[in-house]
Amino acid sequence: MSRRPVDTGDPDRLYTITGGRSEAPDDLDLVSLIVSECEPARGMQSEHVRILELCRRPTAVVEIAAELRLPVTVVRILVGDLLAMAKVTARHPRSAPAVAALPESALLLEVLDGLRKL
């Protein structure tokens, strides 16, 4: 079994898709959920249309990239375009809770002991 490189896209095609841009919005995480806010319009770029169709239900950026078979960076640029046009919304993952909000280690050890006894 041979391994394929992750990014197998043709550089010229990727350049054309992104309009030569290489910078994606910083606030788009791989697990940010993207949701379509409208139907595709005539004359839209085919990748934008496909993203709007995929995101009728909340879909993570990484899932969109896998479905479109495009590098994540390219998808982040395309989703950024749609965000700027208000065609989609992004639901960002919650940040990690503060250390003070985490359960005490003694409680976690008791749970672990209980699980081991099962």
N, C-alpha and C positions, 0 to 999 in steps of 0.2 A: 504494500500500500504506500503510495507516494503522497507527500504532503504538498498542498498547493499554497502559494503565498496568499496572505489575507487580502491584499489589495491587488486584484487582477484587472482593474478598470484601465481602459485605454486613457493615457494622460490627456490626449487631445479632446476626447469626448468629455472627460471630467472638467477640463478647462472651459469647454463650451457650455456645459450644464450650469456651472457656477458663474459664468460671465467673467472668468479670470480671477475671481475673488478667492482668497485663501483663508480669510479670517471669519470665524463663526462667532455668534454671540456667546459671551462668557457665561451667561446665566442659564444656558441650556445644558443640563446634565444628561448623561446617557440614560438615566431612568426618569427624566422629566416626561410627564404624560401630556401628549398633544391631543387636542380635541378640535374637530372641524366646527366652524361656526356658520358655514354656508356651503352651498353646492358649488362645484367647479363652474367657471364661466367660460364662455367661448374665447378662444385666443390665448388661453393660459398655457404655460409651459407644461409639457406632458408629465414631467416629474411632479410638478405642483398639483396637477389633477389627481395623480395617483396617491399622493400624500393625503389630499382632502378625502378621497374615497376610503383610504385605509383608516383614517382617524375619525370615522363616524362614531366610533367608540374610543374611549381613552386608549392610546397606544404609546408605548415608550419609544423614545428616539432610537434606541438600539434595535428595537423590533422593526421600525420603519426601514432602517438601514439594511437589515437582513432581508426583508421582503422585497425591497427595491434592488438588492444586490449592489449597493453603492457603499463606498467608505463612509464611516460615521461623520467625518468632518464635512463631506459634501452634503449629507443629509441635514446636518446642523445649519449649514448655510442656507439651504432651501427652506427649512422650517423657519429660520430667521426672516427670510423674505415674506413668508406667509404671516408671520407674527406682525411684521411692519405694516402689512396690508389689512390687518385685523380679520384675516380669513380663518385663523386658528387661535386657540388660547393654549397656554402652557400651564400645567399644574406641576409645580416644583416639589421634589421630595421634602419631607419634613427634616429639619436639622436634628442632629443627635440631641437627646435630652441632656440637661446639665447633670454633672456628676452628683449633685445633691438630690436630684430626683430619682436616681437609681436605687434599687433595693439594697439593703445592707448586705455585706458579704456573708454574715452569719446566717441570714435567711436563705441565701443562695446555697450555702453549704448544707443546710438542713434539707432543702429540696433535692439536692444531689444525692444525699444519703438515702432519702426516701425512694428515689428512682433506682438506686442500686439494689435496694431490698426487694424490688418487684420481681 
